[in-house]
Amino acid sequence: MRTLKFLLQKEFRQIFRDKAIIRIIFIMPVIQLLILPLAADYEMKNIKLSVVDHDHSEYSRQLISKITASGYFLLNDYSSSFDKSMNEIEHDRSDLIMEIPANFEKDLVKQDEAKIFVAVNAINGVKGNLGGAYLRTIIQNYNTEVRTEWVQLPRFSPETQIEVTSSNWFNPLMNYKYFMVPGILVILLTMVGANLTAINIVKEKEIGTIEQINVTPVKKYHFILGKLIPFWVLGLVVLTMGLTVARVAYGIIPTGSFFTIYVFAAVYLLAILGLGLLISTYSVNQQQSMLLSFFLMMIFVLLGGLYTSIDSMPEWAQWITKFNPVSYFVNVMRMVVLKGSNLADISKDLLIMGGFAVVLNGWAILSYRKRS
């Protein structure tokens, strides 16, 4: 323990002497957590719509007013020429075209049906699909309103009507920040932990101090623990700062206990820091370790379930997520923050993360070779 104590003193002094590392650890996550949730919005707004109205009737005007009043669409172009609206699409000034045919009102009233043509710019697939879905929903609601006005309801309506009322569990107002901020905090914690530990041992190799350590009687596990524990402590500090920012800036207070979050985070950090140390032991220089950690981080982020639901991924991708520590922590953070889950609810994820920590750190200890 005395040997480990001296190693820890050395590491903490080395960390706090480097002002760049201090800025990376304490300032960068706070700035990113303040900016990223404001941009990472699942809800599409300001969708630019071109309307081609061949009817110019009262019903067509009501439909256009209902669409623009929804708050999702901006009326970019209103004309009687489809070619003109298509030109707006080609020059990226519009996202959708809605064409209302001639005799729209007449067909709706007399024939009890009318058709509307919708063209979607699918270059931005997410915006196009969501915009088309929003537009179809608004048109269906307008259709229901029109037919309700036609029906002269007697005391007892001859037509069966089913009214659906929905409520959202755990996030009643569907505030996307409550969904995104915990996940983004996990990503930032992972980036800080994995990247800094990935360059740690390599830095010792480049400046030559690793050779001095190799000729000392310091055991391998003492050396690895000396590298691991300081960043483990700093990782918990970063988590505390992130939870503080989430509460102050976004008003997010976990429904569950902070104790549950910190228990899982402590085990998670052991796994991530072990991965960083493993990368560091195999890398020759800092450039190699940073590129390898960047490669793994891209996989972790994109297959972590933060931006894309894991259930919607192909089966082979779902299998990869089972070996992705980030996917477990993102899920646990959302469960604790939104649902109020406790240690019993996340026990399976906790055991899996403990397995990751044992394997990665054990591998790092075995892969580090002392040379006399």
C-alpha positions in Angstrom: 0.0 0.0 0.0 2.9 2.3 0.7 4.1 1.8 -2.9 0.7 2.6 -4.3 0.5 5.7 -2.1 3.7 7.1 -3.7 2.5 6.2 -7.2 -0.8 8.0 -6.6 1.0 11.1 -5.3 3.1 11.1 -8.4 0.1 10.8 -10.7 -1.9 13.5 -9.1 1.0 15.9 -9.1 1.6 15.1 -12.8 -2.0 15.7 -13.7 -2.4 19.0 -11.9 0.9 20.3 -13.3 -0.6 20.1 -16.8 -3.0 23.0 -17.2 -4.3 21.6 -20.5 -5.5 18.4 -18.9 -7.2 20.4 -16.1 -9.1 22.4 -18.7 -10.0 19.2 -20.6 -11.3 17.5 -17.5 -13.2 20.3 -15.9 -14.1 22.9 -18.5 -14.7 21.0 -21.7 -17.5 18.7 -20.3 -19.4 21.6 -18.8 -19.3 23.6 -22.0 -20.4 20.6 -24.1 -23.2 19.7 -21.7 -24.5 23.3 -22.0 -24.4 23.4 -25.8 -25.1 19.9 -27.1 -28.5 19.3 -25.6 -29.8 22.5 -27.2 -28.8 21.2 -30.6 -29.6 17.5 -30.2 -33.3 17.9 -30.6 -35.4 14.9 -31.8 -38.3 17.2 -32.7 -38.4 18.6 -36.2 -39.5 22.2 -36.6 -39.3 24.9 -39.2 -40.0 22.4 -42.0 -40.2 24.5 -45.2 -43.4 23.7 -47.1 -44.4 24.6 -50.7 -48.1 24.6 -51.4 -49.6 24.2 -54.9 -53.2 25.1 -54.7 -55.3 24.5 -57.8 -58.6 24.8 -55.9 -58.4 28.1 -54.0 -61.5 27.1 -52.0 -62.5 27.7 -48.4 -61.6 24.1 -47.5 -58.1 24.4 -49.0 -57.5 27.6 -47.2 -58.6 26.1 -43.9 -56.2 23.1 -44.5 -53.3 25.4 -45.2 -54.0 27.5 -42.2 -54.2 24.5 -39.9 -50.8 23.2 -41.2 -49.0 26.5 -40.8 -50.6 27.0 -37.3 -49.2 23.7 -36.1 -45.8 25.3 -35.4 -43.9 22.6 -37.4 -44.1 24.1 -40.9 -43.1 27.3 -42.5 -45.0 28.3 -45.7 -42.1 28.9 -48.0 -44.0 29.1 -51.3 -47.7 29.3 -52.4 -48.4 29.0 -56.1 -50.5 27.3 -58.7 -47.5 25.7 -60.5 -46.0 22.4 -59.4 -42.9 23.0 -61.5 -42.2 26.2 -59.6 -42.5 24.4 -56.3 -40.2 21.6 -57.6 -37.7 24.3 -58.4 -37.8 25.3 -54.8 -37.1 21.7 -53.8 -34.2 21.5 -56.2 -32.6 24.6 -54.8 -33.0 23.4 -51.2 -35.4 26.1 -50.3 -38.3 23.7 -49.5 -38.5 20.3 -47.8 -42.0 19.2 -48.9 -44.6 20.0 -51.6 -48.3 19.6 -50.9 -50.4 19.8 -54.1 -54.2 20.4 -53.7 -56.0 19.4 -56.8 -58.8 21.3 -58.6 -62.3 20.6 -57.3 -60.8 19.5 -53.9 -63.8 21.0 -52.0 -66.3 19.8 -54.6 -65.0 16.2 -54.5 -64.9 16.2 -50.7 -68.4 17.4 -50.3 -70.2 15.6 -53.1 -68.1 12.4 -53.5 -67.2 12.1 -49.8 -63.4 11.9 -50.7 -60.6 13.9 -52.1 -56.9 13.3 -52.8 -53.9 15.4 -51.9 -50.4 14.8 -53.4 -47.4 15.2 -51.1 -43.8 15.1 -52.4 -41.0 14.8 -49.9 -37.4 15.9 -50.3 -35.6 12.7 -49.1 -32.0 14.0 -49.2 -32.4 14.6 -45.5 -34.2 11.3 -44.7 -34.9 12.0 -41.1 -36.4 15.5 -41.8 -38.3 14.2 -44.8 -39.8 11.2 -43.1 -40.8 13.2 -39.9 -42.1 16.1 -42.0 -44.2 13.8 -44.1 -45.5 12.0 -41.0 -46.4 15.4 -39.3 -48.2 16.5 -42.5 -50.2 13.3 -42.8 -51.3 13.5 -39.2 -52.5 17.1 -39.6 -54.4 16.2 -42.8 -56.1 13.3 -41.0 -57.1 15.6 -38.1 -58.4 18.1 -40.5 -60.4 15.4 -42.2 -61.9 14.3 -38.9 -62.8 17.9 -38.0 -64.6 18.4 -41.3 -66.6 15.2 -41.0 -67.6 16.0 -37.4 -69.0 19.3 -38.6 -71.1 17.5 -41.3 -72.6 15.1 -38.8 -75.8 16.6 -37.3 -75.5 14.8 -33.9 -78.9 13.9 -32.3 -79.2 13.2 -28.6 -77.9 9.8 -29.2 -75.4 9.6 -32.0 -76.0 6.8 -34.5 -72.3 6.7 -35.3 -69.9 5.0 -32.9 -67.0 7.3 -31.9 -64.0 6.2 -30.0 -62.0 8.9 -28.3 -58.4 8.1 -27.5 -56.6 9.9 -24.7 -53.0 9.2 -24.2 -50.5 10.0 -21.4 -46.7 9.7 -21.3 -45.1 7.8 -18.5 -41.9 9.1 -16.9 -41.7 12.1 -19.2 -45.2 13.6 -19.4 -44.3 16.7 -21.3 -42.0 14.7 -23.7 -39.2 17.1 -22.9 -36.3 15.8 -25.1 -33.7 17.4 -22.7 -34.8 14.9 -20.0 -34.0 12.1 -22.5 -30.8 13.5 -24.1 -28.9 15.1 -21.2 -28.3 11.9 -19.2 -27.1 10.2 -22.3 -24.8 13.0 -23.4 -23.4 13.1 -19.9 -22.4 9.4 -20.3 -20.7 10.1 -23.6 -18.7 13.0 -22.1 -17.7 11.0 -19.1 -16.6 8.2 -21.5 -14.6 10.5 -23.7 -12.7 12.1 -20.8 -12.0 8.8 -19.1 -11.0 6.7 -22.1 -9.0 9.3 -24.0 -6.9 10.6 -21.0 -6.1 7.1 -19.8 -5.3 5.9 -23.4 -2.4 8.5 -23.6 -1.2 8.0 -20.0 1.2 5.1 -20.2 2.2 6.1 -23.8 3.2 9.5 -22.4 5.5 7.8 -19.9 7.1 5.9 -22.8 7.7 9.1 -24.9 9.2 11.2 -22.1 11.4 8.2 -21.0 10.1 7.9 -17.4 8.7 4.4 -18.1 12.2 3.0 -18.3 12.9 4.3 -14.8 9.7 2.8 -13.5 10.5 -0.6 -15.2 13.8 -1.0 -13.2 12.1 -0.4 -9.9 10.5 -3.2 -7.8 7.0 -1.7 -8.5 4.7 -4.6 -9.3 2.5 -4.4 -12.5 -0.8 -4.2 -10.7 0.6 -1.4 -8.5 1.5 0.5 -11.6 -1.8 0.0 -13.3 -3.7 0.9 -10.1 -1.6 4.0 -9.8 -2.7 5.0 -13.3 -6.3 4.0 -12.8 -7.3 5.4 -9.5 -6.6 9.2 -10.1 -8.7 9.2 -13.3 -11.4 7.2 -11.5 -11.6 9.9 -8.9 -11.6 12.7 -11.5 -14.3 10.8 -13.4 -16.6 10.9 -10.4 -15.9 14.6 -10.1 -16.8 15.2 -13.7 -20.0 13.2 -13.1 -20.9 15.4 -10.2 -20.2 18.5 -12.2 -22.4 17.2 -15.0 -25.3 16.4 -12.7 -25.0 19.9 -11.2 -25.1 21.5 -14.7 -28.1 19.3 -15.6 -30.0 20.5 -12.5 -29.0 24.2 -12.7 -29.3 24.6 -16.5 -32.1 22.2 -17.4 -33.9 21.6 -14.1 -33.3 17.8 -14.3 -33.5 16.1 -10.9 -33.2 12.3 -11.0 -36.3 10.5 -9.9 -34.1 7.8 -8.5 -31.3 8.1 -6.0 -27.9 9.6 -6.6 -26.5 6.6 -4.8 -27.6 4.3 -7.6 -26.1 6.5 -10.2 -22.7 6.8 -8.4 -22.5 3.0 -7.7 -23.0 2.2 -11.4 -20.8 5.0 -12.5 -18.0 3.8 -10.2 -18.0 0.4 -11.8 -18.5 1.8 -15.3 -15.4 4.1 -14.9 -13.3 1.1 -13.9 -14.3 -0.6 -17.2 -13.7 2.5 -19.4 -10.5 3.4 -17.7 -9.3 -0.2 -18.0 -10.1 0.0 -21.7 -8.0 3.2 -22.0 -5.1 1.6 -20.1 -5.3 -1.5 -22.4 -5.1 0.8 -25.5 -2.1 2.6 -23.9 -0.2 -0.6 -23.2 -0.4 -1.7 -26.8 0.3 1.7 -28.4 3.8 2.9 -29.2 3.0 6.7 -29.2 0.3 9.1 -28.3 -0.9 9.4 -31.9 -1.6 5.7 -32.1 -3.5 5.6 -28.8 -5.6 8.7 -29.7 -6.5 7.3 -33.1 -7.5 3.9 -31.6 -9.5 5.5 -28.8 -11.2 7.8 -31.4 -12.1 4.7 -33.5 -13.6 2.9 -30.5 -15.5 6.0 -29.3 -17.2 6.4 -32.7 -18.5 2.9 -32.4 -19.5 3.4 -28.8 -21.4 6.6 -29.5 -23.2 5.5 -32.7 -24.1 2.0 -31.3 -24.8 3.2 -27.8 -28.5 3.9 -28.1 -28.2 7.6 -27.5 -29.3 8.8 -31.0 -30.8 5.6 -32.4 -32.9 3.1 -30.6 -31.1 -0.2 -30.3 -34.3 -2.2 -31.0 -34.5 -0.6 -34.5 -30.9 -1.6 -35.4 -30.1 -4.7 -37.5 -29.6 -7.9 -35.5 -25.9 -7.9 -36.1 -25.6 -4.4 -34.7 -27.7 -5.3 -31.7 -25.2 -8.1 -30.9 -22.3 -5.5 -31.1 -24.2 -3.3 -28.6 -24.0 -6.2 -26.0 -20.3 -5.6 -25.9 -20.6 -1.8 -25.8 -20.3 -0.5 -22.2 -21.8 2.9 -23.2 -25.1 1.3 -24.2 -25.5 -0.1 -20.6 -24.7 3.2 -18.9 -27.0 5.3 -21.2 -29.9 2.9 -20.5 -29.2 2.9 -16.7 -28.9 6.7 -16.6 -32.3 7.1 -18.3 -33.9 4.4 -16.1 -32.7 6.1 -12.9 -33.3 9.7 -14.0 -36.7 9.2 -15.6 -38.1 6.0 -14.0 -36.5 6.1 -10.6 -35.0 2.7 -10.9 -33.0 1.3 -8.0 -30.0 -1.1 -7.6 -32.3 -4.1 -7.9 -33.7 -2.9 -11.2 -30.2 -2.4 -12.7 -28.5 -5.4 -11.1 -28.1 -7.3 -14.4 -26.5 -4.2 -16.0 -24.3 -3.8 -12.9 -23.0 -7.4 -13.1 -22.3 -7.1 -16.8 -20.4 -3.9 -16.2 -18.4 -5.5 -13.4 -17.5 -8.3 -15.8 -16.2 -5.6 -18.3 -14.1 -4.0 -15.6 -12.5 -7.3 -14.5 -11.7 -8.4 -18.0 -10.4 -5.1 -19.3 -8.3 -4.3 -16.3 -7.0 -7.8 -16.0 -6.0 -7.7 -19.6 -4.3 -4.4 -19.1 -2.2 -5.8 -16.2 -1.3 -8.9 -18.2 -0.4 -6.9 -21.4 1.9 -4.5 -19.5 5.4 -5.9 -19.6 8.2 -4.6 -17.5 11.6 -4.6 -19.1 14.7 -4.5 -16.9 
